[in-house]
Amino acid sequence: MIQINLLPPELKKKELPFADIKLSELNLQNLPVFNIVMVVAAGVVAIQLTLFTIGMAGAMRLNVINKKYAEIMPAKKEVEAIKVKVDDINKRSAAIDELMSRRFDWAKKLNALSDSVTQGIWLSELYYDEKPVPRATVTKQTTGQQPKSQGALVKMPGSLVITGYAAAAGEQGAALVGKFIKSLKNNAEFYSDFSDIELVSTKSDKVANQDVMNFRIICFFN
């Protein structure tokens, strides 16, 4: 008898793949198990070889980069040292330019300083410090009195540092230094370019077996 399936294609029963294979007739011994294992093993080995090759290539490139870096390190350090020197020169040059722009006669200023040296005082060092100094703002007095601090902290442009000795120690030495500072402030030709003069340090010392006081004074520029 001939059977005809008149259902549309979408309603027809679909046959599963390998539906005609009976499990009872399947013989596992006939499957190519060795070939399958060999293919899988070959794939695993190929993947490992690929990863190993990539790792070796990366290590070789890293080694080359490290060698090149080691070769340029001396030059890099030399360039950095030169840069530090150039920055220092630029700072000093700027300080010198700032100092020269003040347009006052250093010969007259030093002469005024010499005239202000009081009895029992001698100077040992005089230099310009270009570094700005954070300190309280001051109001300069025209009467020769000590400037008054306004309390606000600002950066002053620079300072003239004076170091020297007083021919006595203790209170007597401090009195000699105080008299010298007062003489500096009362000398209008010297003090005209400064906002304040301060004693920043003192210490006892001996010169030719005589007790003296070493002092350090800072004159702050306007």
ABEGO torsion letter per residue (X at the ends): XBBBBABBAAABBBBBBGAABBAAABBAAABBAAAAAAAAAAAAAAAAAAAAAAAAAAAAAAAAAAAAAAAAAAAAAAAAAAAAAAAAAAAAAAAAAAAAAAGBBAAAAAAAAAAABBBGBBBABBBBBABBBBBBBBBBBAAGBBBBBAGBBBBBAEBBBBBBBBABBEAAAAAAAAAAAAAAAABAAAAAABABBBBABBBBBBBGGBBBBBBBBBBBBX
